[in-house]
Amino acid sequence: MVGRGILVAWAAACLLQCGMALAADAYPAKPVRIVVPFAAGGSTDILARNIAQRLNEVLRGPVIVENRPGGGAVVGAEYVAKSAPDGYTLLMGTNTTHAVAPHLYSKLPYNALRDFIAIGEVANNPQFLDVHPSIPVRSVKELIALARARPGQLNYGSAGQGSASHMAMELFKSMAKIDLVHVPYKGTGPAMIDLLGGHLSLMFDVVLTTLPYMKAGKVRVLGVSSLTRAEVAPEVPTIAETGLPGYEALVWFGLFAPAGTPTELVARLSSEIGNIVRQPKLRETMVLQGLTPVGSSPSEFAARVSKDNAVWGKVIREAGIKLD
């Protein structure tokens, strides 16, 4: 009887594995949705649509983008976390959904590390550290020295509490051990206007937005927030190499599936995304937009998410930032 029970269990396991393999082979049998937790027209949405268009071609099945904005990206992320783990509902997540929001809200309706499985990082977006030309500094070292000499006298703008530009500066402050005054705005656009007008001393902003002002001499860029220089502006040094070793603050974009999604589907999607990101035409488009194409494996992306979750959690706790 025991032997028969073991045989039945073995047969059941084989049938389950075969069923999963057949499901993966038949995938997709219906439309695949990539949920974007932000409004249409933004950088996350545009990137998701570029990926969806090319996934549609390689999977030979419809791949559509569905915008579910709200709650600082929480609404869309929660929707995917609670969807069926069958590979048909994916999330174009960011460091906001998986590394920042978990520490900004006391009651997040999903667990960023347990409720999702990482498919792969698609791209990331470094930021430039911009200062007004009237500020007498030309390097990160000089900025840190000036801020230490004038504690609380330099102010910086951001896109609002918990935004990427806010987080980047809070990390900068923490690592440099300086005191700056935060002036939150409703978006980096209004903040940039005040920086250009000399009402702000400095701010972080994405590469693409800053480039025209840098080339026109309206802002002075001291460094880029990635560990490697931006391809679109290789003359700009990294913050890490010019005064703050190890500094990194990226806005990354990556695909997630609900936890429990078959590993075969995750591996297939990750492979296809990697191939898509390496397409010369798309890669060139991303670089011109200030993005750094990635196309990482599930394990590499999971490590990125886990690391950033810890980094931003520490920054948020030390700064005492809360949104509820």
QUIJO-V265120 format. One record per helix or strand of 2 or more residues. SS is the DSSP state (H for helix, E for strand). FROM is the first residue (numbers start at 1). LEN is the number of residues. If there is no record, write none. Layout:
ss;from;len
SS;FROM;LEN
SS;FROM;LEN
This chain:
ss;from;len
H;2;25
E;32;5
H;43;17
E;63;5
H;71;11
E;89;6
H;95;10
E;116;10
E;127;6
H;140;10
E;155;4
H;164;13
E;181;4
H;188;9
E;202;5
H;207;9
E;219;6
H;231;3
E;251;8
H;263;15
H;280;9
E;291;3
H;298;22
